[in-house]
Amino acid sequence: MILYSDLDEVLVSPIRSMPDAEGMVPIVPRPGADRFLADLTQHGDVVLLSHGTQAHVARGIEMLGDGARYLRGVITREDLDPIQAQIDVVEKSGLPEQTKLDLYQEIPPIFEPGFVFDDFAVGTWMYALKGIATATPPERWIQVEPFMYPKPDRGGLRKAYLEFTRRLAAWNASLSGRTGTKTRRKGA
């Protein structure tokens, strides 16, 4: 199973909005990010799925320190560009909203389906972009409470992980129910 995690406001946070002398925004790791990534590896391969540029994502991975060892792949803005280009064509078409929604469903994903952890909600433009790219339905999109330094973290990653395990159990139960296997009762 592939488990996609966003970077900004999920695993790291900017210290301030203004870039430093090198044009980069300083960032800090979220408390508990390494534990979150370690917990996810018990369920599958963790892939970073960020709308950030390659340079920004590389800095974010560096800031994660030892926690970055849990990542099995990285997807950046540049990798998402083919999906963004198709979304842009649909958006600029002037077609009715329902037709646009139908056309979005025709865009083929470019990455394996999985679960996505992101601070954006279902229904936002980021969900459209990442959801299409990974063929992720709403029930496998886990919204993570954003971490905004210097505000204290309120356990957003732990809450997201618990929500994930709840949904994973429900998903697994629905899959086992579709296999057609039934438990026979004693004496039947």
Contacts in CASP RR format, 6 or more apart in sequence:
PFRMAT RR
TARGET T0000
AUTHOR 0000-0000-0000
METHOD contacts of the structure
MODEL  1
MILYSDLDEVLVSPIRSMPDAEGMVPIVPRPGADRFLADLTQHGDVVLLS
HGTQAHVARGIEMLGDGARYLRGVITREDLDPIQAQIDVVEKSGLPEQTK
LDLYQEIPPIFEPGFVFDDFAVGTWMYALKGIATATPPERWIQVEPFMYP
KPDRGGLRKAYLEFTRRLAAWNASLSGRTGTKTRRKGA
1 43 0 8 1.000
1 44 0 8 1.000
1 45 0 8 1.000
1 114 0 8 1.000
1 115 0 8 1.000
2 44 0 8 1.000
2 45 0 8 1.000
2 47 0 8 1.000
2 111 0 8 1.000
2 112 0 8 1.000
2 113 0 8 1.000
2 114 0 8 1.000
2 115 0 8 1.000
2 134 0 8 1.000
3 40 0 8 1.000
3 43 0 8 1.000
3 44 0 8 1.000
3 45 0 8 1.000
3 46 0 8 1.000
3 47 0 8 1.000
3 114 0 8 1.000
3 115 0 8 1.000
3 117 0 8 1.000
4 46 0 8 1.000
4 47 0 8 1.000
4 48 0 8 1.000
4 49 0 8 1.000
4 75 0 8 1.000
4 111 0 8 1.000
4 114 0 8 1.000
4 115 0 8 1.000
4 116 0 8 1.000
4 117 0 8 1.000
4 118 0 8 1.000
4 130 0 8 1.000
4 134 0 8 1.000
4 136 0 8 1.000
5 11 0 8 1.000
5 36 0 8 1.000
5 37 0 8 1.000
5 40 0 8 1.000
5 46 0 8 1.000
5 47 0 8 1.000
5 48 0 8 1.000
5 49 0 8 1.000
5 116 0 8 1.000
5 117 0 8 1.000
5 118 0 8 1.000
6 48 0 8 1.000
6 49 0 8 1.000
6 50 0 8 1.000
6 51 0 8 1.000
6 116 0 8 1.000
6 117 0 8 1.000
6 118 0 8 1.000
6 119 0 8 1.000
6 120 0 8 1.000
6 130 0 8 1.000
6 144 0 8 1.000
7 48 0 8 1.000
7 50 0 8 1.000
7 52 0 8 1.000
7 56 0 8 1.000
7 57 0 8 1.000
7 60 0 8 1.000
8 14 0 8 1.000
8 27 0 8 1.000
8 50 0 8 1.000
8 51 0 8 1.000
8 52 0 8 1.000
8 119 0 8 1.000
9 119 0 8 1.000
9 144 0 8 1.000
9 146 0 8 1.000
9 147 0 8 1.000
9 148 0 8 1.000
10 30 0 8 1.000
10 117 0 8 1.000
10 118 0 8 1.000
10 119 0 8 1.000
10 144 0 8 1.000
10 146 0 8 1.000
10 147 0 8 1.000
10 157 0 8 1.000
11 29 0 8 1.000
11 30 0 8 1.000
11 33 0 8 1.000
11 36 0 8 1.000
11 37 0 8 1.000
11 48 0 8 1.000
11 60 0 8 1.000
11 64 0 8 1.000
12 27 0 8 1.000
12 28 0 8 1.000
12 29 0 8 1.000
12 30 0 8 1.000
12 33 0 8 1.000
12 60 0 8 1.000
12 63 0 8 1.000
12 64 0 8 1.000
13 27 0 8 1.000
13 28 0 8 1.000
13 30 0 8 1.000
13 147 0 8 1.000
13 148 0 8 1.000
13 149 0 8 1.000
14 25 0 8 1.000
14 26 0 8 1.000
14 27 0 8 1.000
14 149 0 8 1.000
15 25 0 8 1.000
15 26 0 8 1.000
15 27 0 8 1.000
15 28 0 8 1.000
15 149 0 8 1.000
15 150 0 8 1.000
16 25 0 8 1.000
16 26 0 8 1.000
17 25 0 8 1.000
18 25 0 8 1.000
19 25 0 8 1.000
20 26 0 8 1.000
24 55 0 8 1.000
24 56 0 8 1.000
24 59 0 8 1.000
25 56 0 8 1.000
27 59 0 8 1.000
27 60 0 8 1.000
27 63 0 8 1.000
28 63 0 8 1.000
28 149 0 8 1.000
29 63 0 8 1.000
29 64 0 8 1.000
29 65 0 8 1.000
30 147 0 8 1.000
30 153 0 8 1.000
30 157 0 8 1.000
31 147 0 8 1.000
31 153 0 8 1.000
32 153 0 8 1.000
32 157 0 8 1.000
33 64 0 8 1.000
33 67 0 8 1.000
33 157 0 8 1.000
34 64 0 8 1.000
34 65 0 8 1.000
34 66 0 8 1.000
34 67 0 8 1.000
34 70 0 8 1.000
35 157 0 8 1.000
36 157 0 8 1.000
36 158 0 8 1.000
36 160 0 8 1.000
36 161 0 8 1.000
37 46 0 8 1.000
37 64 0 8 1.000
37 67 0 8 1.000
37 70 0 8 1.000
37 71 0 8 1.000
38 67 0 8 1.000
38 70 0 8 1.000
39 161 0 8 1.000
40 46 0 8 1.000
40 70 0 8 1.000
40 161 0 8 1.000
40 164 0 8 1.000
41 70 0 8 1.000
43 164 0 8 1.000
43 168 0 8 1.000
45 72 0 8 1.000
45 73 0 8 1.000
46 70 0 8 1.000
46 71 0 8 1.000
46 72 0 8 1.000
46 73 0 8 1.000
47 71 0 8 1.000
47 72 0 8 1.000
47 73 0 8 1.000
47 74 0 8 1.000
47 75 0 8 1.000
47 111 0 8 1.000
48 57 0 8 1.000
48 61 0 8 1.000
48 71 0 8 1.000
48 73 0 8 1.000
48 74 0 8 1.000
48 75 0 8 1.000
49 75 0 8 1.000
49 111 0 8 1.000
49 116 0 8 1.000
49 118 0 8 1.000
49 130 0 8 1.000
49 133 0 8 1.000
49 134 0 8 1.000
50 56 0 8 1.000
50 57 0 8 1.000
50 74 0 8 1.000
50 75 0 8 1.000
50 76 0 8 1.000
50 77 0 8 1.000
51 76 0 8 1.000
51 77 0 8 1.000
51 80 0 8 1.000
51 126 0 8 1.000
51 129 0 8 1.000
51 130 0 8 1.000
52 76 0 8 1.000
52 77 0 8 1.000
53 76 0 8 1.000
53 77 0 8 1.000
53 78 0 8 1.000
54 76 0 8 1.000
54 77 0 8 1.000
54 78 0 8 1.000
57 74 0 8 1.000
57 76 0 8 1.000
61 68 0 8 1.000
61 71 0 8 1.000
61 74 0 8 1.000
62 68 0 8 1.000
75 111 0 8 1.000
75 133 0 8 1.000
79 110 0 8 1.000
80 129 0 8 1.000
80 130 0 8 1.000
80 133 0 8 1.000
82 110 0 8 1.000
83 107 0 8 1.000
83 110 0 8 1.000
83 129 0 8 1.000
83 132 0 8 1.000
83 133 0 8 1.000
84 129 0 8 1.000
86 107 0 8 1.000
87 104 0 8 1.000
87 107 0 8 1.000
87 128 0 8 1.000
87 129 0 8 1.000
87 132 0 8 1.000
90 100 0 8 1.000
90 103 0 8 1.000
90 104 0 8 1.000
90 107 0 8 1.000
91 100 0 8 1.000
93 100 0 8 1.000
93 103 0 8 1.000
95 103 0 8 1.000
104 128 0 8 1.000
104 132 0 8 1.000
107 132 0 8 1.000
109 131 0 8 1.000
109 132 0 8 1.000
109 133 0 8 1.000
109 134 0 8 1.000
109 135 0 8 1.000
110 133 0 8 1.000
111 133 0 8 1.000
111 134 0 8 1.000
111 135 0 8 1.000
112 134 0 8 1.000
113 134 0 8 1.000
113 135 0 8 1.000
113 136 0 8 1.000
113 140 0 8 1.000
114 134 0 8 1.000
114 135 0 8 1.000
114 136 0 8 1.000
114 140 0 8 1.000
115 136 0 8 1.000
115 140 0 8 1.000
115 141 0 8 1.000
115 142 0 8 1.000
115 164 0 8 1.000
115 167 0 8 1.000
115 168 0 8 1.000
116 130 0 8 1.000
116 131 0 8 1.000
116 134 0 8 1.000
116 136 0 8 1.000
116 140 0 8 1.000
116 141 0 8 1.000
116 142 0 8 1.000
117 142 0 8 1.000
117 144 0 8 1.000
117 160 0 8 1.000
117 164 0 8 1.000
118 126 0 8 1.000
118 127 0 8 1.000
118 130 0 8 1.000
118 141 0 8 1.000
118 142 0 8 1.000
118 143 0 8 1.000
118 144 0 8 1.000
119 143 0 8 1.000
119 144 0 8 1.000
119 145 0 8 1.000
119 146 0 8 1.000
120 126 0 8 1.000
120 127 0 8 1.000
120 143 0 8 1.000
121 127 0 8 1.000
121 143 0 8 1.000
122 138 0 8 1.000
122 141 0 8 1.000
122 143 0 8 1.000
127 141 0 8 1.000
130 136 0 8 1.000
131 141 0 8 1.000
139 167 0 8 1.000
139 171 0 8 1.000
140 167 0 8 1.000
140 171 0 8 1.000
142 160 0 8 1.000
142 163 0 8 1.000
142 164 0 8 1.000
142 167 0 8 1.000
143 160 0 8 1.000
144 156 0 8 1.000
144 157 0 8 1.000
144 159 0 8 1.000
144 160 0 8 1.000
145 154 0 8 1.000
145 155 0 8 1.000
145 156 0 8 1.000
145 159 0 8 1.000
145 160 0 8 1.000
147 153 0 8 1.000
147 156 0 8 1.000
END
